[in-house]
Amino acid sequence: MERYHLTRSHNSEGYELTIAEVVEHDPALLPVLTELDLLSYAEPTFSRYTLGGLMRFGRIYVIRADELIIGVCHTFRSFSDPDEMVIFNMALRPGWRGHGLGSRLLAGVLERMKEGGAKRVVLAVASNNHRAIGVYRAKFGFRHEDILDNEFNNGQSYHLLRLDLAEWAASLPERITDSIGD
Ligand SMILES: CC(C)(COP(=O)(O)OP(=O)(O)OC[C@H]1O[C@@H](n2cnc3c(N)ncnc32)[C@H](O)[C@@H]1OP(=O)(O)O)[C@@H](O)C(=O)NCCC(=O)NCCS
């Protein structure tokens, strides 16, 4: 578990930020994660059943500010390449975006994936999601590998991005000071 300090805008107490892997299957988390999903996307990405399946058989990471879950990252292992992890989705509650917290969550997730023996991470992100692409590519060094046209049958194209975890770890000190900030 990691701890960060973020100054509250209205006082100087700060929030205690923690990033954690959901280790125990916890059905009580499902409504919270469903709500976060509905706050983030026009169409639901998950149902309680897909989330419950991911919680038990995939890997879910959360970032909390004090006790409140403010962000989540859903992942699973690639079937075609067991050395590769898939980030299926990452989202923060709207009011918490743009303060470096998504980057902190992602750094925590990548660190744990690497510790767990994964070699690569792959994801698909909507081509018009410039902020997310900025995070993945500019801040973490994900490489653009392909354009996936109409990947989800919604007429939208997606960027297929891939990260080599050893390369990322080697560039960490400079990336942390350059991009992730405090
Ligand atoms: C994507 C998401 C998780 C990123 O988390 P975040 O906390 O907002 O991101 P951060 O603050 O860590 O970093 C944002 C970076 O993107 C950059 N950025 C913002 N808007 C941008 C744009 N239009 N184009 C390019 N870069 C942009 C910012 O400048 C910042 O980089 P900097 O710190 O070097 O200035 C969050 O915004 C979110 O939940 N979005 C909605 C859900 C979503 O789109 N998820 C991704 C789908 S896989």
The ligand as an ORCA input file, in Angstrom:
! r2SCAN-3c Opt
* xyz 0 1
  C      -8.004      9.261    -18.040
  C      -7.932      9.582    -16.560
  C      -7.938      8.288    -15.751
  C      -6.581     10.314    -16.321
  O      -6.473     10.665    -14.966
  P      -6.167     12.190    -14.564
  O      -5.924     12.225    -13.107
  O      -7.247     13.051    -15.102
  O      -4.835     12.447    -15.389
  P      -3.528     13.192    -14.863
  O      -3.916     14.437    -14.155
  O      -2.687     12.212    -14.130
  O      -2.785     13.511    -16.233
  C      -3.480     14.192    -17.263
  C      -2.439     14.625    -18.283
  O      -3.093     14.712    -19.533
  C      -2.795     15.977    -20.074
  N      -3.947     16.378    -20.838
  C      -5.118     16.843    -20.383
  N      -5.934     17.114    -21.412
  C      -5.231     16.787    -22.519
  C      -5.506     16.845    -23.905
  N      -6.681     17.291    -24.355
  N      -4.571     16.419    -24.779
  C      -3.384     15.958    -24.346
  N      -3.055     15.887    -23.028
  C      -3.969     16.306    -22.154
  C      -2.570     16.893    -18.912
  O      -1.813     17.980    -19.333
  C      -1.863     15.963    -17.942
  O      -0.496     15.925    -18.211
  P       0.523     16.837    -17.338
  O       0.361     16.411    -15.918
  O       1.868     16.478    -17.904
  O       0.093     18.235    -17.556
  C      -9.095     10.493    -16.091
  O      -9.029     11.731    -16.736
  C     -10.477      9.869    -16.315
  O     -11.005      9.197    -15.446
  N     -11.084     10.120    -17.502
  C     -12.401      9.560    -17.835
  C     -12.326      8.068    -18.077
  C     -11.363      7.741    -19.198
  O     -11.339      8.400    -20.219
  N     -10.551      6.694    -18.984
  C      -9.564      6.223    -19.940
  C     -10.117      5.131    -20.743
  S      -8.966      3.782    -20.868
*
